[in-house]
Amino acid sequence: MNFDYNEEQQLLADSVRRFLQKDYDFEKRKQIVASPQGASDQVWGTFAQMGLTSLPLSPDYGGFGGGAVDLMGVLEAFGEALVVEPYVPTLLGALLVAKGGSAAQKQAILPAVAEGRIKLAFAHTEAGARFDLSHVKATLEKGEKKAVLGAPQADKLVVSTTSGVYLVDKKDVEVKAHRTIDDRAAGDVIFRKMKAEQLQGGLELVEEAVDFATALACAEAVGAMKYACDATLEYLKTRKQFGVPIGTFQALQHRIVDMYIAQEQARSMACLACSKVDSSENADDRKRSVSAAKIKIGDNARHISQEAVQLHGGMGMSEELKISHTFRRLTLLAQLYGDADHHLERFSSL
Amino acid sequence: MDLNYSPEEQAFRDEVRAWLNANLPADLKEKVASYAHLSREDLLRWHRILAKKGWVAPGWPKEWGGTGWNVVQRYIFEEELGYVGAPPLIPFGLTMCAAVLLRFGTEAQKKRFLPRIYNGDDFWCQGYSEPGSGSDLASLKTKAVRNGDSYLVTGQKIWTTLAHYADWIFCLVRTDPSGEKRQEGISFILMDMKSPGVTVRPLILMDGAHEVNEVFFDEVKVPADQLVHEEGKGWTVAKYLLGHERLNTGRIGGSKRELAALKEYAKDRKDARFRDRLARLEIELMALEITNLRFLDRMRRTGQPPGADVSMLKIKGTEIQQGLTELALQAADPAASDELSVALQKRYMSMRKTTIYAGSNEIQRNIIAKMTLGL
């Protein structure tokens, strides 16, 4: 039993956090969000140099064979800084290729991902699917996927259809780009008579890959929660009313204590999800743990983000302050890959 | 990061579980499972079975009977005690008074009291709260006046758990009423409950149970060698006890057992609303278990006491315990009159105490606000 990051994991998380503090502060992030592309190639290049794009890939394809636990600290730092680059979507696509691709497909895709030369996205969710991963109506003939994270920036997409999972060039589909509520680039992906290469695997492959991404989303949420709690605590200590810092009021003290407790509980469940997607030997055990984690993280993301805004008062509502953007990120993460209700269904059915 | 117990720890758990299953008397197990009343003799019988095995006070130094287990082994042991459904080990002597004596007691005090605590010869209770001093404990008024070789103690304690079973009580008393800083006038004394002038009066709680009492002191003579630490240092002792390493404040094992029993009890209930409540509570317990293990792991590595972390475990642990009783109440047939259903109704009422006792959950939040968050 050991709940610490090992030395390599800690060093990596620290260096990512240092980079983000220096080159990805809130002002810099605003500029990136305001750019037409909505993400920075320069930042992506640094991620690749730091090994973030290669870490979870197999050494056979230029990677280091890392797992979700190796990435936890990185995703926490991303959550604190509200990174908008399509990191998890790219890893999700890479995982699908790694698990379902032929040797040739892997050779064509994975080294390029590792080196930061290409980005990927997974086009899966369709209108009316809610969070049901088995709800797929698209065929190679005709299909439309909704709100695909990272689609506008992706070079290649993994697309699910009724006949399986395919790898496709972005130029062979149409992407209608939009921004998510937390300022990430996403897009509806539309295709007709798609020219695509099939990957091996169906629903089980998708479930495994999405569980991996869900565990990473849990870690990202924990980072965003940490920022929300720390910023709120700082505000309680500095904001004065009635001649004293508002943090002297017990009504507010108890509320921020509950935020910190919620953060610790969420962190515990993120540890569970990440270690289970890495080491679980049976799919039900993995699914049950990931769902449990996502329920707790969904509930606590909502609790913490709402309280952070409330305790900041009007300032919490303001576009100018990072806390309102953290609110948006936590709101999105609570929904992403299944909200608490969806995961309650899955948890209870296992 | 590795959330799994090591093979050695797993083997230790198996050994503990096997022994507990073989040695917990069936009638006691049944009483605990059905939330029946546990008598003084029931509690002491189980205490003595563990004492004979050498497992009643694992955390004590080896010279006084401790097992030498590390914190993880001790946590596993406590979890298994809860999980098997053993009668509780009453903490007032074993963990509280003993911790104080081991830290602040004289050699003579240790020799006089520790073996008797270990063997279950003396039943202890705790004299802290007073009618006017609950959360604001330092305002306590029970006075102890030095008179030659002894103190004369006059005043009243309240909510004194199992005082009606107790042979001894440890008390916070005011030895100096004049002090500018009220904490400095408090002392920690040990009192024989059979002393003339001690009166115990039952307080019956809403579930009908006699568990807590009022204890009155009318010029009770307490020999001065029953003062622990220096006169006026009682608050230091109390604070030490507050931050004293407690490994299973969240009561994970007991809640796991109750959750399993509840699932079995409610297995025919198919409605989704109930199922979701149960699932959320189960997940809350999963999270608390991991949080508890994270703190334990940190304690093991740093050697630091858990401090305000214990407050978090107390808050979440008691909320879960109460949540379990709420669901059990809900799962029962509203028209049921069988013994178990009645016991579950009483249990629901009784467990409201958990967020009040041992430092109310509001006081725990104050502690976290101050100690952890610096507010």
Interface residues (C-beta under 8 A of the other chain):
Chain A: M1 N2 F3 D4 Y5 N6 Q9 V69 M72 L233 L236 K237 G247 T248 Q250 Q253 H254 I256 V257 D258 Y260 I261 E264 Q265 A266 R267 S268 M269 C271 L272 C274 S275 A292 I295 K296 D299 L344 F347 S348
Chain B: M1 D2 L3 N4 Y5 S6 E9 V72 R275 D276 A279 R280 E282 I283 E284 M286 A287 L288 I290 T291 L293 R294 D297 R298 R301 M312 I315 K316 E362 R365 N366 I368 A369 T372 L373 G374 L375
